[in-house]
Amino acid sequence: MNTPWTPPYLPQGTVYGTLLNFRREHALWAPRMNEAPYKAPPQAPVLYIKTANTFTPSGHAIALPHQVAEVDVSASLGLVAGEGGRVASAVLFNNVAIPHESYFRPSVKFRCVDGFLGVGRDAVALDALGGLDGLAGLVIELRINGVHRQTVALADLVRDAATLWADVNAFQTLRPGDVLMLGTDCLPDGSRPRAKAGDAVEILATGFKPLVNAFVGEAS
């Protein structure tokens, strides 16, 4: 019997990204956290929004603007809000950004370019992943043109999935369909993998279908 076709998942609410939630990057930034403009380490999760114009389903191409030669690509896991303030499911993301130097007051022009969020094929039920506690053992692999470029282990989060979810919900309401990404990790030098037109980025994790996006030059 053939499995019925289902349309690819796309977020139905607001997608929030989280900054500085992996230990390596947090440690690299720690010496600068007492500098202006904030002059203190963040006490709450540092969030930003990926707007709806950024959503690109798996299997679809992401276009680079004419003036952009390459972009940062980052594997992330998003928690999808269900009813009653609980997490219903999880989704793989390829979080794309134009390379930039500072996280202070992050600009939407670097993160919210058309197509700059690759979205996994399916939202996987949280129970199938062992619940929030089960996510701690999840490892995400990022490949570019079939070559391994990064391994992201959710055991390395500053705030694990349950803690981040609780801390964000303490000051704002995540409504059904909203998505909270757990963050993205950096490479040892603080950078992220880069992709250019002609590259294909694949993100894989146990329990999820691969997320694949090709990168192309923007049409004239």
Salt bridges, closest charged atoms under 4 A:
GLU25 OE1 - ARG192 NH2 2.76
GLU70 OE2 - ARG194 NH1 3.05
ASP72 OD1 - ARG194 NE 2.57
ASP122 OD1 - ARG121 NH1 3.19
ASP122 OD2 - LYS209 NZ 3.25
GLU141 OE2 - ARG143 NE 2.78
ASP167 OD2 - ARG159 NE 2.78
ASP199 OD1 - LYS196 NZ 3.50
GLU218 OE1 - HIS66 NE2 3.47
